[in-house]
Amino acid sequence: MKLYEIADEYQRMLAVMEEYEMPEDVIQNTLECIQDDADQKIDNIVSMIKDLTGDIEALKKESAALAERAKSKQNNINWLKGYLANYLPKVGYEKKAFENEHHKLSFRMSKATQITDPAAFLKWAQENAPDLLKYKDPEPDKTAIKTAINDGREIAFAEIVENRNLQIK
């Protein structure tokens, strides 16, 4: 029986008891049986939640370990590319491509912007060229808003709501 079915059965029994006179021991036994079913079902659901929570933690750890492995492999790739980029010109492949039946390597010229002193650039750009800067879209600081409301300030379009959160220990 599903938990909502148990709850429905419990409510039906309460309605029957109000409508008909039944011996007290029958009422008590019936409600205890329903309650026992509900308690067992609730216990099983909580156990499932705890199992899933443990799975999530294990997956997060595994994900972090995989991310670390991927980062390590990317560092290896970057080092090997740098090694090749440094070595190829020294053996005559600066102007021509290296090519065999498996691979083809060549250099391609590109241009990138490099900021030599980020702090100094930011200060200069704020004063002289703000169009060279990107800004993030603002977002509400819910902690500051909550503090302001609790301090008695009237904040438009914001309110503190009380939530009912299930705690499982």
C-alpha positions in Angstrom: 0.0 0.0 0.0 1.3 3.5 -0.9 1.7 6.1 1.8 -1.1 8.3 0.4 -3.4 5.2 0.4 -2.5 4.6 4.0 -3.4 8.2 4.8 -6.7 7.9 3.0 -7.5 4.7 4.8 -6.7 6.4 8.2 -9.0 9.3 7.3 -11.8 6.9 6.2 -11.6 5.0 9.5 -11.8 8.3 11.4 -14.9 9.2 9.4 -16.5 5.7 10.0 -15.8 6.0 13.7 -17.6 9.4 13.8 -20.6 8.0 11.9 -21.0 4.6 13.7 -20.6 3.5 17.2 -17.8 0.9 17.4 -16.2 -0.8 20.4 -13.2 1.2 21.7 -10.8 -1.8 21.4 -11.8 -2.4 17.7 -11.2 1.3 16.9 -7.8 1.3 18.7 -6.7 -2.0 17.0 -7.7 -0.8 13.6 -6.0 2.6 14.0 -2.9 1.0 15.4 -2.7 -1.4 12.4 -3.0 1.5 10.0 -0.5 3.5 12.0 1.9 0.5 12.0 1.6 0.3 8.2 2.2 4.1 7.9 5.2 3.9 10.3 6.8 1.1 8.3 6.2 2.9 5.0 7.6 6.2 6.4 10.6 4.3 7.8 11.2 2.7 4.4 11.0 6.0 2.6 13.4 7.7 5.1 15.8 4.8 4.6 15.6 5.3 0.8 16.2 9.0 1.2 19.3 8.3 3.3 20.6 5.7 0.7 20.1 8.2 -2.1 21.8 10.9 -0.1 24.8 8.6 0.4 24.8 7.9 -3.4 24.8 11.6 -4.1 27.8 12.1 -1.8 29.7 9.2 -3.4 28.9 10.6 -6.8 30.1 14.0 -5.8 33.4 12.5 -4.6 33.7 10.4 -7.7 33.0 13.5 -9.9 35.6 15.5 -8.0 38.1 12.6 -8.5 37.3 12.4 -12.2 37.6 16.2 -12.6 41.0 16.0 -11.0 42.0 13.2 -13.3 40.8 15.2 -16.3 42.7 18.3 -15.1 45.8 16.2 -14.8 45.4 14.7 -18.3 44.8 18.2 -19.7 48.0 19.4 -18.0 49.8 16.5 -19.7 48.4 17.5 -23.0 49.4 21.1 -22.5 52.9 20.1 -21.5 53.3 17.8 -24.5 52.0 20.4 -26.9 54.5 22.9 -25.4 57.2 20.4 -25.7 56.4 19.8 -29.4 56.0 23.5 -30.1 59.5 24.1 -28.6 61.1 21.1 -30.3 59.7 21.2 -33.8 61.4 24.4 -34.9 64.7 23.1 -33.6 64.6 20.1 -36.0 63.5 22.0 -39.1 59.7 22.1 -38.8 59.3 25.8 -38.2 58.2 26.7 -41.7 57.0 23.4 -43.0 54.5 20.9 -41.5 55.4 17.6 -40.0 53.3 14.9 -41.7 53.3 11.1 -41.8 50.6 8.5 -42.3 49.2 9.0 -38.7 49.5 12.8 -38.0 50.0 16.2 -39.4 51.4 19.0 -37.4 51.8 22.6 -38.4 51.9 26.0 -36.8 49.1 28.5 -37.3 49.6 32.1 -36.4 47.0 33.8 -34.1 46.6 36.9 -32.1 45.3 37.2 -28.6 44.9 40.1 -26.1 47.2 39.9 -23.1 46.7 42.2 -20.1 50.2 42.7 -18.6 49.0 44.3 -15.4 45.3 43.5 -14.7 44.9 45.7 -11.7 46.4 48.7 -13.4 44.4 48.1 -16.5 41.1 48.0 -14.6 41.9 51.3 -12.9 42.9 52.9 -16.1 39.9 51.5 -18.0 37.4 52.7 -15.4 38.8 56.2 -15.6 39.5 56.4 -19.4 37.7 53.7 -21.3 34.8 52.0 -19.5 33.6 50.5 -22.8 36.5 48.1 -22.6 35.1 46.5 -19.4 32.4 43.8 -19.0 30.1 43.8 -16.0 28.0 41.0 -14.6 24.3 41.5 -14.4 23.2 42.4 -10.9 21.4 39.9 -8.8 19.6 40.2 -5.5 21.6 39.6 -2.3 19.0 37.6 -0.4 21.1 37.7 2.8 21.3 41.5 2.8 17.6 41.7 1.9 16.6 39.4 4.8 18.7 41.5 7.2 17.2 44.7 6.0 13.6 43.4 6.3 14.4 42.0 9.8 15.8 45.5 10.7 12.4 47.0 9.8 13.1 48.4 6.4 10.3 48.2 3.8 11.7 46.4 0.7 9.6 46.5 -2.4 8.9 43.2 -4.2 10.6 41.2 -1.4 9.3 39.4 1.7 10.4 36.8 4.2 8.5 33.6 3.9 8.5 30.8 6.4 9.1 27.4 4.8 8.5 24.0 6.3 11.5 21.8 5.7 11.7 18.1 6.5 14.8 17.2 8.5 16.1 13.7 8.4 18.7 12.5 10.9 
